[in-house]
Amino acid sequence: MIDGPYLVMAVLGVLGCGLVAGVFCGFSAFVMRGLAELPPARGVAAMNSINAAAVCPPFMLLFVGTAILCAVLGVVTFVLLPEDGSVELLLGSALYLFGSFGVTVAANVPRNEALLRLDPHSPETTTRWHAYVRGWTRWNHVRTVASAAAAISYTLALT
C-alpha cells in the first residue's frame, strides 16, 4: 500500500489529471463542435478569445502544476522504486507528461499561434479554419484520453 508522501502525491495526481481530462473532454465533446458551426471569421475570433482566456492563473496552476507533480512523482518513483504501485505511478506520469502536456506544447499551441496570425476576413479563412478545427480537435482527443488514463493509472497505484 502506498503511504506517506507517495499517497498525497498520487491523490493529487488523480485529481489534477482528472480535472485536466475534464476540461479537454468538454472541448472535444461540445466546445469545438459549437465553434465549428459558427461562420469562420466568428469561429476564429471566438477561439482566439478562448485561447487568450485559457492562459490564466487558475488553469495554468492546474495544467502546469499537474505536469510538475507528475514529473516529480515519476522521478522519485524511478529513483526510489517503491514496492507497491511503481509501474502505475511511472505510467501515469508518462501519460500525462507526454500525452497531455507534451501534445499541448507540440501540437495544440502551435496551431493556436497560427490561428492567431490568421486574418479572419481573408479568402483562405474558411479552408484554414476547418483544417484547424479538425487537427486541433484530433490532438485534443489524444490529450483527453492521456489525461484520463493518467488519472486511472494513479488510481490503480492507490489500490
N, C-alpha and C positions, 0 to 999 in steps of 0.2 A: 504494500500500500504506500502510495506517495504521501509524504507528510512534510511539515515544516515549510521552508521557503518554496519547495517544489509544488506543494499543494496550492499555495497562494498564487504562484506564477501560472500554474496550469489553469486554475479557475479564472484568473484574469485573461488568460489566452482564450479560453472558451468564450468568455463574454466579449472580448474585443473582436475576435474573428467572427463570432455570430452577429454582432451588431453591424460590422462592415458588410458581411454577406447580405444582411437585410437591406442595407442601403443599395447595394449593387443589384439585388433582386428586384427592388422597386423600379430601378431604371430599366432592367430587362423586361419586366412584366408589363409596365404601362407608361412610364415616362417617355421612353424613346418612341413608342408607338404613337403616343399623343403628339409628340413633336413632329413625327414624320407626316402626320395628317395636315399640318399647317402649310400654308404656302411657303416655298423655300426661303424667301427673304425673312419671313417671320420666324421660321424654324431656326435659321442661322442666328438671328438676333436673340431668340429665346435660349438656345443652347449656349451661346457666348455669355449670356447673363447668368445662367446656371453655373457654368464653369468658373466664372469670377466669384460668385457667391459661395462656391464649394471651398474656396481657399480661405476658410475662416477658422479661428482658433478651436472651436469645439470639434469640427470634423477633422482638422489636421492633428489635433491631440489624439483622437481616436485612431485615425488611419496610420499616422507615423508612430504614435506611441505603441500601437499593437505591433508594428514592424520591429521596433526596438525591443519590445518584450520578447517577441518570437526569436530574434537574433540572440539575445541574452540567454533565453531558455535553451535554445539549440546549442550554443557554445558550452554552457555549463553542463548540459546533459552529455554532450560529446566528451568533455574533459573528465567529468566525474563518473559517467556511466552508472546511474543508479540501477539497482536490481529490477525494480518494477517500473514499467512504463517508458523505458528509454526509447524503444522503437517508435512508439506512438508520439512521444514528445518531439523526437527528431523529425518524424514525418509531418507532424502538424506545423513545425517551424518552417520546414522546406516548402510545404504547400502554400503557406501564407507569403513567405518572403519571395518566392519565385512566381507563384501562380496569381497572387493578388498584387503585392507591391511591385514586383518586377514587371508584370504585364502592364500595370498602370504607367510606369515610367517609360517602358519601351514601346507600347502600342497606343494607349489611350491619350496620354499627354501630348505626344507629337501630333496626333490627329486634332486635338483641341487647339494646339498652336497654329496649325494650318488653317483651321476653320476661322480662327480669329483674324487671319490675314485675308480671308476671302471677302471680296466686295459683294454684299448681299444683293446688289442690283445688277451685277454683271450677267451677261448671257449664259455663262457657264455655271451659274449658281445652282440651277436645278439639277444638273448632272452630278456636280460635286457634292451637293447636299445629300442626295440619295445614296451616293457611294459612301459618304461619311457615316450616315446612319447605319448602313449595313455593316461596314467594317468596325465601327466603334461598338456597336451592339454585339457583334460576334465576339470581340475581345472582352466585352463586359460579361458575357455568359461565362467565359473562362474564369474571370475574376470572381464571379458569384460562386461557381462550383468549387474553386480552390479555397475560398474563404470558408465556405460551409464545411468542406471536407477537413480543413484545418481544425475547425471547432469540434467536429466529430472525433478527430484523432486525439485532440487534447482531452475530450470527454472520456474516450476509451482509456487513456492513460490514468484517469482517476479511478477506474473500476478495478 
